Amino acid sequence: MLYPEVWVEDDFYLESAWLVSVGMRPYIDFVQPHMPLLEWIAGCYMKLFGASYLSIEILNEAAIFATSILTYALARRVAGRPAAIAASTLYAYCSLVFRYHAYERESFIAPLIVLGAIVTLDDTMPALRQAALLAAIFFLACAIKLTAVIPFAVMLVFIAVAYRRIAGAMASGAIFAVALAAFSALLYRLYGDEFIFQTFVFHFLKGHDTVGGIATYPRMILDVLAPLLVLGCWRIFAERTLSRGVILVLAMVAAEYAFYGVLSPTAWGHNYLEPLPFIAIVAAFGAMALVQASRNVSQHKQLLAGGAALIAISLAWIAPLINENWLHGAVYGFGFVPRAEISQLADALRAASKPDDEVIAPSFVCFEAGRRELIRYPETYGVYREAKAEYERDGFFAARRRLGAADFFQLISDTRHFWTDQMRDAIAGGKVSAVINDSPIQLLPLVLVPEDFLSSNGFRPILTTDHFTLWSRTRAPATTPNP
């Protein structure tokens, strides 16, 4: 939090939480492809502590710290205290965690999933209490992001098979289903059909990442955890330490990878925050194998040499240390956009616009400035409009056949006219008082209003920073009547 730069990614979720805090409605006033519980919580938090990178980062870091503590608790149950210390440390100091230090949805899901695993392994708890507690934990997790249903399913199967609590697993699933259905009914009453489409249908119509190598994507974000994960798996199977806890942790890693790497392939690092605590626990087995071998070098020369070679080769080539978490000059995920530049832009944007004005600017600047973005979530807005039109015209299956197989980034490009046209009309019609174009420093720059168009519509640059330019509308000079 003291580092002078911040990592900017998924910044619309910052703005959407602020929009909720000022009374705007998810699904209706802006696109919201998830359940809104996190936005409600973060919105209330902002009402109490204000909307700024500092305040929201405190909330996000609290969730990360809670995950670290819970990872220790789970790992101690699974592998003992030394491995628990290693697992908690590996998680807390992972570059992927540093990368998402500001605000990320999965940062709030991870502690709930780890807590669910701790409850699952407690075979001394009465079956009905365990079932109800698990259902409650994963209801909260799914009310933030529906993919939490994957680890919930793993834990229900584990309870049914490992503890033969089939009735308890069924009861937990039923309680969860009823709670989620009731919450969905409430949201449908509040937001109507848009909630159903954006939360449940849109996911299947927004295309997918067609770039090859998605299955090996984790190697670009895990750095030192990758070779330690391999060593950990080797130690577990070589020493046959397949306790129930170890089996659950391995099952979690396998299930999450099967989903994000194969069934719903994604190249967004934040999705791997969900299985990261479990990856760290397996990696801790590998780390402890090396630590224990170093205490008796004469008998474990091969293990130490092999482990050191694996880590060196991995960090240099297979899962490089300089990876995706070092983009745009960032160091180990710490960030690449100067905090001072964000504050300078936010101050200038506030001065150039009124509190109720809509502006064209990156979401993270709008959030810091407390200004509403004209097109909220442009990355998804055009794709959403196209998907909704095809869904209503041709039905789900026809829309799925055409859009589901399309490249996600190509869809963004093909549907950008939905929001570029609105932006041009707003600028020409005098509805927008300030414009900040996206910059190449952003991970996915999209909004680039031509400067000549801005100039021809009465805008002039009033602030230029290292990466951004703020354009403000100037009033036409008053005409002086002829004497």
RACOR-V927590 format. One record per pair of residues at least 24 apart in sequence whose ideal C-beta (glycine too) atoms are under 7 Angstrom apart, sorted by the first residue. I is the first residue (numbers start at 0). J is the second residue. D is the distance in Angstrom with one decimal. If there is no record, write none. Layout:
i=I j=J d=D
i=I j=J d=D
This chain:
i=0 j=56 d=5.6
i=0 j=60 d=6.8
i=2 j=333 d=4.9
i=2 j=334 d=6.0
i=3 j=337 d=6.1
i=3 j=338 d=5.8
i=3 j=339 d=6.9
i=4 j=333 d=6.5
i=4 j=334 d=3.7
i=4 j=335 d=5.7
i=4 j=336 d=6.0
i=4 j=337 d=5.3
i=4 j=338 d=6.4
i=5 j=52 d=6.1
i=5 j=101 d=5.5
i=5 j=334 d=4.3
i=5 j=336 d=5.6
i=5 j=338 d=5.5
i=5 j=341 d=7.0
i=6 j=98 d=5.2
i=6 j=100 d=6.7
i=6 j=101 d=6.2
i=6 j=329 d=6.3
i=6 j=332 d=6.4
i=6 j=334 d=4.3
i=6 j=335 d=6.6
i=7 j=336 d=4.9
i=7 j=363 d=5.2
i=7 j=441 d=6.4
i=8 j=442 d=5.5
i=9 j=103 d=6.3
i=9 j=269 d=6.4
i=10 j=361 d=6.7
i=10 j=362 d=4.3
i=10 j=363 d=3.8
i=10 j=366 d=7.0
i=11 j=362 d=4.4
i=11 j=375 d=6.8
i=11 j=376 d=4.6
i=12 j=102 d=6.6
i=12 j=104 d=6.2
i=13 j=55 d=6.4
i=13 j=102 d=5.3
i=13 j=362 d=6.4
i=13 j=363 d=6.1
i=13 j=366 d=4.4
i=14 j=362 d=4.3
i=14 j=365 d=5.4
i=14 j=366 d=4.5
i=14 j=372 d=6.3
i=14 j=375 d=6.9
i=16 j=41 d=3.7
i=16 j=42 d=5.5
i=16 j=45 d=6.5
i=17 j=45 d=6.0
i=17 j=50 d=4.7
i=17 j=366 d=5.3
i=18 j=371 d=7.0
i=20 j=45 d=4.3
i=20 j=46 d=5.3
i=20 j=50 d=6.6
i=24 j=190 d=6.6
i=25 j=190 d=6.9
i=26 j=190 d=4.3
i=26 j=193 d=4.1
i=26 j=194 d=4.9
i=26 j=197 d=5.4
i=27 j=190 d=5.8
i=27 j=193 d=6.0
i=29 j=375 d=3.9
i=29 j=376 d=6.2
i=30 j=197 d=6.3
i=30 j=375 d=6.7
i=30 j=376 d=4.7
i=30 j=379 d=5.2
i=30 j=380 d=5.9
i=30 j=383 d=5.2
i=31 j=197 d=5.8
i=32 j=197 d=5.5
i=32 j=198 d=6.8
i=32 j=201 d=5.7
i=32 j=202 d=6.9
i=32 j=379 d=6.7
i=33 j=104 d=6.9
i=33 j=144 d=5.5
i=33 j=198 d=6.8
i=34 j=141 d=6.7
i=34 j=142 d=4.6
i=34 j=143 d=6.3
i=34 j=145 d=6.6
i=34 j=198 d=6.4
i=36 j=139 d=7.0
i=36 j=142 d=3.8
i=36 j=143 d=5.2
i=37 j=104 d=6.1
i=37 j=107 d=5.8
i=37 j=143 d=4.6
i=50 j=366 d=6.4
i=50 j=369 d=6.1
i=51 j=367 d=6.2
i=52 j=101 d=6.2
i=52 j=338 d=6.8
i=52 j=341 d=6.8
i=52 j=367 d=6.2
i=55 j=101 d=6.9
i=55 j=102 d=5.0
i=56 j=100 d=6.5
i=56 j=101 d=5.2
i=56 j=102 d=6.9
i=59 j=100 d=6.8
i=59 j=101 d=6.3
i=59 j=102 d=4.8
i=59 j=103 d=6.8
i=59 j=106 d=5.3
i=60 j=100 d=6.5
i=62 j=106 d=4.7
i=62 j=107 d=4.9
i=62 j=110 d=5.9
i=63 j=96 d=6.0
i=63 j=106 d=5.6
i=65 j=110 d=4.5
i=66 j=90 d=6.8
i=66 j=109 d=4.6
i=66 j=110 d=4.4
i=66 j=113 d=6.1
i=66 j=276 d=6.0
i=67 j=91 d=4.2
i=69 j=110 d=5.5
i=69 j=113 d=4.2
i=69 j=114 d=5.7
i=69 j=117 d=6.8
i=70 j=113 d=5.9
i=70 j=276 d=4.3
i=70 j=279 d=6.2
i=70 j=280 d=6.8
i=72 j=117 d=5.9
i=73 j=113 d=5.5
i=73 j=116 d=5.5
i=73 j=117 d=5.3
i=73 j=280 d=6.8
i=74 j=280 d=4.7
i=74 j=283 d=6.1
i=76 j=117 d=6.9
i=76 j=120 d=5.8
i=76 j=244 d=5.7
i=77 j=244 d=3.5
i=77 j=245 d=5.9
i=77 j=248 d=5.9
i=77 j=280 d=6.3
i=78 j=280 d=6.9
i=78 j=283 d=6.6
i=78 j=284 d=6.4
i=81 j=287 d=5.9
i=82 j=283 d=4.5
i=82 j=284 d=6.4
i=82 j=287 d=5.0
i=85 j=283 d=3.9
i=85 j=286 d=4.7
i=85 j=287 d=5.9
i=86 j=279 d=4.8
i=86 j=280 d=4.5
i=86 j=283 d=3.8
i=89 j=224 d=6.3
i=89 j=279 d=4.3
i=89 j=282 d=5.5
i=89 j=283 d=6.1
i=89 j=286 d=7.0
i=90 j=275 d=6.1
i=90 j=276 d=5.3
i=90 j=279 d=4.0
i=93 j=224 d=6.2
i=93 j=275 d=6.6
i=94 j=222 d=5.8
i=94 j=324 d=4.2
i=94 j=331 d=4.7
i=94 j=332 d=4.1
i=95 j=220 d=5.2
i=95 j=268 d=5.9
i=95 j=271 d=6.6
i=95 j=272 d=6.8
i=95 j=275 d=6.4
i=95 j=324 d=6.2
i=95 j=332 d=6.5
i=97 j=331 d=5.9
i=97 j=332 d=3.7
i=97 j=333 d=5.8
i=98 j=268 d=6.6
i=98 j=324 d=4.8
i=98 j=332 d=3.3
i=99 j=269 d=5.8
i=99 j=272 d=6.3
i=103 j=269 d=5.1
i=103 j=272 d=6.6
i=104 j=143 d=6.4
i=104 j=144 d=5.6
i=105 j=144 d=7.0
i=105 j=269 d=5.1
i=105 j=270 d=6.6
i=105 j=272 d=3.7
i=105 j=273 d=5.4
i=106 j=272 d=6.2
i=107 j=143 d=5.7
i=108 j=140 d=5.2
i=108 j=143 d=5.6
i=108 j=144 d=5.5
i=108 j=147 d=5.5
i=108 j=273 d=5.8
i=109 j=272 d=5.5
i=109 j=273 d=6.0
i=109 j=275 d=6.8
i=109 j=276 d=6.0
i=111 j=136 d=5.5
i=111 j=139 d=5.9
i=111 j=140 d=4.2
i=112 j=140 d=6.4
i=112 j=147 d=6.5
i=112 j=150 d=5.0
i=112 j=273 d=6.2
i=113 j=276 d=5.0
i=115 j=150 d=6.7
i=115 j=151 d=7.0
i=115 j=154 d=5.9
i=116 j=154 d=6.7
i=116 j=247 d=6.2
i=116 j=251 d=6.9
i=119 j=154 d=4.4
i=119 j=157 d=6.0
i=119 j=158 d=6.1
i=119 j=247 d=6.5
i=120 j=243 d=6.8
i=120 j=244 d=5.4
i=120 j=247 d=6.4
i=122 j=162 d=5.5
i=126 j=164 d=5.1
i=126 j=167 d=3.8
i=127 j=167 d=6.9
i=127 j=170 d=6.7
i=129 j=167 d=6.1
i=130 j=167 d=4.6
i=130 j=170 d=4.3
i=130 j=171 d=3.7
i=130 j=174 d=6.5
i=131 j=174 d=5.9
i=133 j=171 d=4.8
i=134 j=171 d=4.8
i=134 j=174 d=3.7
i=134 j=175 d=4.0
i=134 j=178 d=6.5
i=137 j=175 d=5.8
i=138 j=175 d=5.6
i=138 j=178 d=4.4
i=138 j=179 d=5.9
i=141 j=179 d=6.0
i=142 j=182 d=6.0
i=149 j=254 d=5.8
i=149 j=255 d=6.5
i=149 j=258 d=5.2
i=150 j=251 d=5.9
i=150 j=254 d=6.9
i=150 j=255 d=7.0
i=151 j=175 d=6.9
i=153 j=250 d=5.3
i=153 j=251 d=5.9
i=153 j=254 d=4.8
i=157 j=247 d=5.3
i=157 j=250 d=6.6
i=161 j=243 d=5.2
i=196 j=387 d=6.4
i=196 j=390 d=7.0
i=200 j=390 d=6.6
i=200 j=395 d=6.7
i=201 j=383 d=6.3
i=201 j=386 d=5.9
i=203 j=399 d=5.5
i=203 j=403 d=5.7
i=204 j=386 d=3.9
i=204 j=390 d=6.5
i=204 j=398 d=5.4
i=204 j=399 d=6.2
i=204 j=402 d=4.5
i=204 j=403 d=6.2
i=205 j=382 d=5.2
i=205 j=386 d=6.4
i=205 j=407 d=6.5
i=205 j=410 d=6.9
i=206 j=402 d=6.0
i=206 j=403 d=6.9
i=206 j=405 d=4.1
i=206 j=406 d=5.8
i=206 j=407 d=4.2
i=206 j=410 d=4.4
i=207 j=264 d=6.6
i=207 j=407 d=5.7
i=208 j=264 d=6.2
i=208 j=265 d=6.3
i=208 j=266 d=5.1
i=208 j=407 d=5.5
i=209 j=406 d=4.3
i=210 j=266 d=6.8
i=213 j=260 d=6.7
i=213 j=264 d=3.8
i=213 j=265 d=7.0
i=213 j=266 d=5.7
i=214 j=260 d=5.0
i=214 j=261 d=6.4
i=214 j=264 d=6.9
i=216 j=260 d=6.9
i=216 j=266 d=5.2
i=217 j=260 d=7.0
i=217 j=271 d=6.3
i=218 j=317 d=6.1
i=218 j=318 d=4.2
i=219 j=322 d=5.0
i=219 j=323 d=4.6
i=220 j=268 d=4.6
i=220 j=271 d=6.2
i=220 j=322 d=6.2
i=220 j=323 d=5.4
i=220 j=324 d=6.3
i=221 j=318 d=5.6
i=222 j=314 d=6.5
i=222 j=318 d=5.9
i=222 j=320 d=5.0
i=222 j=322 d=5.8
i=223 j=314 d=6.6
i=224 j=278 d=5.8
i=224 j=279 d=6.6
i=224 j=282 d=4.9
i=225 j=313 d=5.6
i=225 j=317 d=6.9
i=225 j=318 d=3.5
i=226 j=309 d=4.8
i=226 j=310 d=4.5
i=226 j=313 d=3.9
i=226 j=318 d=6.8
i=227 j=282 d=3.6
i=227 j=285 d=4.0
i=227 j=286 d=5.4
i=228 j=278 d=5.9
i=228 j=281 d=5.4
i=228 j=282 d=4.8
i=228 j=285 d=6.7
i=229 j=285 d=7.0
i=229 j=309 d=6.6
i=230 j=285 d=2.9
i=230 j=288 d=5.9
i=230 j=306 d=5.7
i=230 j=309 d=6.7
i=231 j=281 d=4.1
i=231 j=282 d=5.2
i=231 j=283 d=6.8
i=231 j=284 d=3.6
i=231 j=285 d=3.7
i=232 j=281 d=6.4
i=234 j=284 d=4.9
i=234 j=285 d=6.1
i=234 j=288 d=4.5
i=235 j=284 d=5.7
i=248 j=277 d=5.0
i=248 j=280 d=5.1
i=248 j=281 d=6.2
i=249 j=281 d=6.8
i=251 j=277 d=4.3
i=252 j=277 d=5.0
i=252 j=278 d=5.8
i=252 j=281 d=6.2
i=268 j=323 d=6.3
i=326 j=442 d=6.9
i=327 j=440 d=5.5
i=335 j=440 d=6.4
i=336 j=440 d=6.3
i=340 j=464 d=4.9
i=340 j=465 d=6.2
i=340 j=466 d=6.7
i=341 j=367 d=5.5
i=342 j=367 d=6.9
i=343 j=464 d=6.1
i=344 j=435 d=6.6
i=344 j=464 d=6.3
i=344 j=467 d=5.8
i=344 j=469 d=6.4
i=347 j=461 d=6.9
i=347 j=462 d=4.6
i=347 j=469 d=5.2
i=348 j=433 d=5.8
i=348 j=435 d=6.9
i=348 j=469 d=6.4
i=351 j=432 d=6.4
i=351 j=433 d=4.4
i=351 j=461 d=6.5
i=351 j=469 d=6.5
i=351 j=471 d=4.3
i=352 j=432 d=4.8
i=352 j=433 d=4.7
i=356 j=432 d=5.3
i=357 j=430 d=6.9
i=357 j=431 d=6.4
i=358 j=431 d=6.3
i=358 j=432 d=6.8
i=358 j=433 d=4.6
i=359 j=422 d=5.9
i=359 j=431 d=5.7
i=359 j=434 d=4.5
i=359 j=435 d=7.0
i=359 j=446 d=6.5
i=359 j=448 d=6.6
i=360 j=433 d=6.9
i=360 j=434 d=7.0
i=360 j=435 d=3.9
i=361 j=435 d=6.4
i=361 j=437 d=5.9
i=361 j=441 d=6.7
i=364 j=435 d=6.0
i=373 j=422 d=6.4
i=373 j=425 d=5.7
i=373 j=431 d=6.0
i=374 j=418 d=4.3
i=374 j=421 d=6.2
i=374 j=422 d=6.4
i=377 j=418 d=5.1
i=377 j=445 d=5.3
i=377 j=446 d=5.9
i=378 j=411 d=6.2
i=378 j=443 d=6.3
i=378 j=445 d=6.3
i=380 j=417 d=6.3
i=380 j=418 d=5.1
i=381 j=411 d=6.6
i=381 j=414 d=3.2
i=381 j=415 d=5.3
i=381 j=417 d=4.0
i=381 j=418 d=5.6
i=382 j=410 d=4.9
i=382 j=411 d=6.1
i=382 j=414 d=5.3
i=384 j=414 d=6.6
i=384 j=417 d=4.4
i=385 j=414 d=4.5
i=422 j=448 d=6.3
i=426 j=453 d=7.0
i=426 j=456 d=5.3
i=427 j=456 d=5.7
i=432 j=471 d=6.7
i=432 j=472 d=5.2
i=433 j=469 d=6.4
i=433 j=470 d=6.8
i=433 j=471 d=5.3
i=434 j=458 d=6.3
i=434 j=470 d=4.4
i=435 j=467 d=5.4
i=435 j=468 d=6.9
i=435 j=469 d=5.2
i=436 j=468 d=6.8
i=438 j=466 d=4.3
i=438 j=467 d=5.3
i=440 j=466 d=4.7
